[in-house]
């Protein structure tokens, strides 16, 4: 058993010793092992370390739990990465609150050249899901790694689409590796670990409690070059992550929506308050991040401009105002019989301008 790794894990499990305190102790003592070997008098000399914390370290009995954590990792294809390791995410490393130890499972590059976090509501609209999928498809040209939180909704959509097009994706979790939350994503995670995987700062037997998720969100923000909010209410985890990203001087983007849509309130607010760039396509990220300039050999897909006749344009304009429209609604609004609409709708689908949904509904692609 790796004794150095064991000592570091044991230190993270000492009550009241968080990431900042753990790294402070190590910086003064020289290693996690020497922290445990230091006397009470020596520890009390460290600035910012009080008697209560020192007593917790001196009386620590966390080595058995640390051994259990390492055995779990060994038996379940997981691993631990320590702060001072070269493998540790460099984007995360320079933040004061970065975890001393990360636990992960999968085949992932923690220092991928480009990382994009895609986050959003747990209850997205169909248009939100489409926007998420199109964005990931567009980002494929830039060779990015997709990071999200493995939650229901936009997170799951981002991971699924990444797996589908073979883009590396990491799910950052707010609990231990012995739990999968939501359990419905078990099959998805089994695919993610082939090209990406899951990551957490929490040891096993840590439940997905509410207070863990803001901590999870700070890791998503700090590990990403870019944070994209696809859909979000005015308050929620996505907005918290965006705030972290702004505080960390990351580039934040948000997809705007209608002012009447609750799931667009958060995105619109971020843009209005100049806390996010307005995002229409992956090319916007490439432009703002200057990835196009650094990828001179990359073939940039040109924007596709589609010409519509008058009736088609009226139909498109209606869809811009409504989330989805049925054939009957089109017929009423355009004063056209359904038979005439059928060929028009089919033609627009061939052009890639609209998409059909169950129930004879249509939305913009």
Residue pairs with C-beta under 8 A, 6 or more apart in sequence:
1 67
1 70
2 70
3 33
4 31
4 32
4 33
4 82
5 70
5 80
5 82
6 63
6 66
6 67
6 70
7 31
7 32
7 33
7 35
7 36
7 66
8 32
8 80
8 82
8 83
8 100
8 101
9 66
9 69
9 70
9 80
9 101
9 203
10 32
10 36
10 60
10 62
10 63
10 65
10 66
11 17
11 22
11 25
11 26
11 32
11 35
11 36
11 62
11 100
12 19
12 22
12 99
12 100
12 101
12 203
13 62
13 65
13 66
13 203
14 22
14 56
14 57
14 60
14 62
15 56
16 52
16 53
16 56
17 25
17 53
17 56
17 57
18 97
19 96
19 97
19 98
19 99
19 100
19 201
20 96
20 97
21 48
21 49
21 53
22 32
22 100
23 83
23 100
24 46
24 48
24 49
25 32
25 35
25 43
25 46
25 49
25 57
26 32
26 35
26 100
28 46
29 35
29 38
29 42
29 43
29 46
35 43
35 57
36 57
36 60
38 57
40 54
40 55
40 58
43 49
43 54
43 57
43 58
44 51
44 54
65 203
68 204
69 80
69 103
69 203
69 204
70 80
72 78
72 177
72 178
72 204
73 79
73 80
73 103
73 177
76 105
76 177
76 178
77 105
77 193
78 103
78 104
78 105
78 177
79 103
79 104
79 105
80 101
80 102
80 103
80 104
81 87
81 88
81 101
81 102
81 104
81 110
82 88
82 100
82 101
83 93
83 98
83 99
83 100
83 101
87 110
87 111
88 102
88 110
89 102
89 110
89 111
89 223
90 111
91 111
91 115
91 222
91 223
91 224
91 225
92 98
92 99
92 219
92 222
92 223
95 218
95 222
95 248
97 218
98 222
99 201
99 219
101 201
102 110
102 199
102 200
102 201
103 176
103 177
103 199
103 200
103 201
103 202
103 203
104 110
104 177
104 197
104 198
104 199
104 200
105 177
105 193
105 197
105 198
106 170
106 192
106 193
106 194
106 196
106 197
106 198
107 193
107 194
107 195
107 196
107 197
108 145
108 168
108 170
108 196
108 197
108 199
109 145
109 168
110 199
110 223
112 144
112 145
112 168
113 143
114 142
114 143
114 144
114 145
114 225
114 289
114 291
115 144
115 145
115 146
115 147
115 223
115 224
115 225
115 226
116 139
116 144
116 145
116 146
116 147
116 224
116 225
116 226
116 227
116 228
116 285
117 146
117 147
117 148
117 220
117 221
117 223
117 224
117 226
117 227
117 228
117 241
117 245
118 132
118 135
118 136
118 146
118 147
118 148
118 154
118 155
118 158
118 228
118 230
119 148
119 149
119 154
119 155
119 158
119 220
119 227
119 228
119 229
119 230
119 232
119 237
119 238
119 241
119 242
120 128
120 132
120 153
120 154
120 155
120 229
120 230
120 231
120 232
120 238
121 128
121 153
121 154
121 230
121 231
121 232
121 233
121 236
121 238
121 263
122 151
122 152
122 153
122 154
122 155
123 152
123 153
123 263
124 132
124 153
124 154
124 157
124 230
124 231
124 263
125 231
125 261
125 263
125 323
126 323
126 324
126 357
126 363
127 323
127 324
127 363
127 364
128 154
128 230
128 231
128 255
128 263
129 154
129 157
130 355
130 363
130 365
131 230
131 231
131 255
132 154
132 157
132 158
132 161
132 230
133 157
133 161
134 281
134 282
134 365
135 228
135 230
135 255
135 279
135 281
135 282
136 146
136 158
136 161
136 162
136 165
136 167
137 161
137 165
137 282
138 281
138 282
138 283
138 301
139 146
139 167
139 282
139 285
140 165
140 167
141 282
141 286
141 298
141 299
141 300
141 301
142 282
142 285
142 286
142 291
142 295
142 298
144 167
145 167
145 168
145 169
145 170
145 196
146 158
146 159
146 162
146 167
146 168
146 169
146 170
146 196
147 169
147 170
147 172
147 220
147 223
147 224
148 154
148 155
148 158
148 159
148 169
148 170
148 171
148 172
148 220
149 155
149 171
149 172
149 173
149 174
149 213
149 216
149 217
149 220
149 237
149 241
150 156
150 159
150 171
150 172
150 173
150 181
150 182
150 185
150 189
150 198
151 182
151 237
152 182
152 184
154 230
154 231
154 238
155 171
156 185
156 188
158 169
159 169
159 171
159 185
159 188
159 192
160 188
161 167
162 168
162 169
162 192
162 196
163 169
163 188
163 191
163 192
163 195
163 196
166 195
167 195
168 195
168 196
169 192
169 195
169 196
170 192
170 196
170 197
170 198
170 199
170 223
171 189
171 192
171 196
171 197
171 198
171 199
172 198
172 199
172 200
172 216
172 219
172 220
172 223
173 181
173 198
173 199
173 200
173 202
173 208
173 216
174 181
174 200
174 202
174 208
174 209
174 212
174 213
174 215
174 216
175 181
175 200
175 202
175 206
175 207
175 208
175 209
175 212
176 200
176 202
176 203
176 204
176 205
176 206
177 198
177 200
177 204
178 204
178 205
179 206
179 207
179 208
180 186
180 189
181 208
189 197
189 198
192 198
199 219
200 206
200 216
201 215
201 219
202 212
206 212
213 237
214 237
214 240
217 237
217 240
217 241
217 244
218 241
218 244
220 227
220 241
220 244
221 227
221 241
221 242
221 244
221 245
221 248
221 250
222 244
222 248
222 250
224 245
224 250
225 250
225 251
225 289
226 250
226 251
226 252
226 253
226 285
226 289
227 241
227 242
227 245
227 250
227 251
227 252
227 253
228 252
228 253
228 254
228 255
228 279
228 285
229 238
229 239
229 241
229 242
229 252
229 253
229 254
229 255
229 266
229 267
229 270
229 276
230 255
230 267
231 255
231 257
231 263
231 264
231 266
231 267
232 238
232 239
232 254
232 263
232 264
232 265
232 266
232 267
233 262
233 263
233 265
233 266
234 265
234 266
234 269
235 266
236 266
238 266
239 266
239 269
239 270
242 252
242 254
242 270
242 275
242 276
243 275
245 251
245 252
246 252
246 275
251 277
251 285
251 288
251 289
252 270
252 275
252 276
252 277
253 276
253 277
253 278
253 279
253 284
253 285
253 288
254 266
254 267
254 268
254 270
254 271
254 276
254 277
254 278
254 279
255 267
255 279
255 280
256 264
256 267
256 268
256 271
256 278
256 279
257 263
257 264
257 267
257 268
258 264
258 321
259 268
261 323
267 276
270 276
271 277
271 278
277 284
277 288
278 284
279 285
281 303
283 292
283 300
283 303
285 291
286 292
286 300
292 298
292 300
304 352
306 351
306 352
306 353
308 316
308 348
308 353
311 334
311 336
311 344
312 344
312 347
312 348
312 353
314 334
315 330
315 334
315 344
315 345
315 348
315 354
316 348
316 353
316 354
316 364
318 325
318 330
318 333
318 334
319 325
319 354
319 362
319 363
319 364
320 364
322 329
323 363
324 357
324 361
324 362
324 363
325 333
325 361
325 362
325 363
326 359
326 360
326 361
326 362
327 338
327 341
327 342
327 345
327 360
327 362
328 338
328 360
330 336
330 341
330 345
330 362
331 337
331 338
331 341
334 341
336 344
345 354
345 356
345 362
348 354
349 355
349 356
352 365
353 364
353 365
354 362
354 363
354 364
354 365
355 362
355 363
355 364
355 365
356 362
357 363
